[in-house]
Amino acid sequence: MSNHAIPSHKPKLSLTAQELLTDPQWTRFPRSGQRLMGFSRSSLYLLATEGLIATKSLKRHGQKRGIRFVNLPSLTALIESAPS
């Protein structure tokens, strides 16, 4: 049995245009200065880095930058899991 450490956050997966059309549970990150369900863009990046919400990136082959999407059910689950 191996003692390899398991990463604490989920890997960011690549998202295809077809997946976006067939899975409306994903939405774009808000632009700078805007909010999504009360969360700023930087707060969402922090939550994603900590593995608390799922995100995916859509980019063309060879591009360094793409469009970042957040999974709405994972964000809703995070809110629902917070103590009142």
Secondary structure, 3 states (H helix, E strand, C coil): CCCCCCCCCCCCEECCHHHHHHCCCEEECCCCCCEECCEEHHHHHHHHHCCCCCEEEECCCCCCCCEEEEEHHHHHHHHHHCCC
